[in-house]
Amino acid sequence: MGENNLESKQATEETQRANDAVLAALPFSDDEDFRRVRRGFIATREEPLILGPEGTPVWDLNEYDFLQGEAPDTANPSLWRQAQLNVEHGLFEIADGFYQVRGYDLANITFIRGESGWIVIDPLTCNETAAAALALIQEHVADLPVVAVIHTHSHVDHFAGVEGVVSKEDVKAGKVQILAPEGFLEAAVSENVIAGNSMGRRAMYMYGNVLPRQAKGHIDAGLGKGTALGTLSLIAPTDTISETGETRTIDGVEIEFQITPGTEAPAEMNFYFPQHRVLCMAENCTATLHNLYTLRGAQVRDALNWSKYLHESYNLFADRTDTVFASHHWPRWGQEEIGVYLKQQRDLYRYIHDQSMRMANQGYNGTEIAEMLQLPASLQEQFYNHGYYGTVNHNAKAVYQRYVGWFDGNPANLHSLPTEEASRKYVDFMGGAQAVLEKARESYVAGEYRWVAQVVNHVVFADPSNEVARALQADALEQMGYQAESGPWRDFYLSGAQELRQGVDPSLIPDLKQQGKDIIPAMTVDMLLDAMAVRLNAERAEGKTLTLNMDFTDTGLQYVLGLENSAFNYTSGALAPDADATLHITRTAMDALILGADVTDKFANGEISIEGNAEAMGEIFGLLDDPDPAFNIVTP
């Protein structure tokens, strides 16, 4: 405990007691979910590795083989149970003509048999896993072409494998339809534009990307096993759904749509298949309490809106549905069971919303509400309402943040000191680092891990070279991870412990530019310029005034980009006659510039040319910082 040891520790007696209490409190004898998750199994891959274009693994079906038997002391038994359910992988028939491949990525991919081919719902995170899923169903059910792709919503694990199942050429030729909710394309490429690097780094913590797959490491993401790290792609929809009640018939399959914007994603939709009495609930209704605030960072979601759309789903579909499936987890069958499920999940989000704001209106702040709020027994007794992904605790804070914001009303917190400065003063007031650590060791022995992590964090931020403090905080975070029911909480705690012990290994950080090379071309010029603007180094730009015309020669779009007062602004339309320079450029060349590629050849072949002060372009682009994809999280 607290020694400079890089290895993971065993669970303490306090952690064992906490996990034993979970085992005693929940109905683990209920094994219906294990029957549901295995129902309709057809086959899975013989080769466990799904490889990327350079032969590197992007997914390994066998890396979770350790998830056998009862939960070890180093895992919350409830999360271990969820992990065992999520590890079931392969091709499953869920209704007549409806199939899912589960366990090949964070999300599910669903196939519906039409008159001439497959309709695909949510083609996973990357091309490689989506292609593997398609190959599986073509081998074991029918070797048919894909005639349509439906994206339920705008998150990357539901669209970025699209070129693993279809080609851009076939979509352009009209051979394949791409359906999505209204606003999908903008939401898909914009959510991560402004804060993409920050979100990407934190997502590595959230999904345990650099943690070992073992009983002391990453066991599950709650929503699925984890994220595949392969080739991303994006094809613009050929058809969008804008209103609830719209219908389409695709390859002989009738579909009724329910638009649910601002729920789990900015653009999202549920849909119903009346010929088959089958309902798809996208990611609005899954086998977990979802996130109102995602720990990787994003805008807070609207719990009230979410619950109202689920209420609408119940009223629209419950009395005529025999099978319900979602973009994660396993289906449910039977009208009565489905009705209870929809109502319970509806009431889950409504309860957290209403009770959080009831307490806020009584004067409690977000942290206080999160400590006080507990689900009623009627909701808590259902495993699908447990916090395997979101939690009641951080969702209550999200509700508070959405309505009230970051400030809790206490003036002492209005302009508090930044963490490093405050930490040095805390440590000094508490008698120095040695005194803090001696008391913290006593608290660790008493099982007060939350307090140890909090108080020792001051020592680490006051002096990040204090190895004893780093080790003690890592030990406390590790025990908190072992106790966590939420997969993301566990991964955050264990990733923090690993970083404290071993530091950041930049070689393990994905190249976000490389991952986004097929996403950037789908961005509008406005999005590209907004992304440039948040990379402007204000200190280096101070006192500079520059105007750059941007003439996109292949699209006809024209922009004026201005630098003034250490800020970028831009206007679309006619070029400015008094600009310092005019950049004539193709859109593909602009994408290459943004990706940091060598564009020397594009000057030579005429894709890029400059009129006026040629140095203006270099000066503007030279003021842009490259984000740090490996920034520290648990140290300054």
PyMOL commands that set and color helices and strands:
alter all, ss='L'
color gray80, all
select helices_A, chain A and resi 13-25+32-38+77-86+127-140+156-158+162-164+168-172+184-190+196-206+303-320+335-360+366-372+377-380+383-385+392-404+411-413+419-429+433-445+449-462+467-483+487-502+506-508+512-515+520-522+525-533+538-541+587-594+600-604+614-622
alter helices_A, ss='H'
color red, helices_A
select strands_A, chain A and resi 41-43+49-51+57-60+90-95+98-102+109-113+118-121+146-150+177-181+239-241+247-250+253-259+269-273+278-280+323-325+332-333+546-552+558-564+567-572+581-585+608-612
alter strands_A, ss='S'
color yellow, strands_A
deselect
rebuild
show_as cartoon
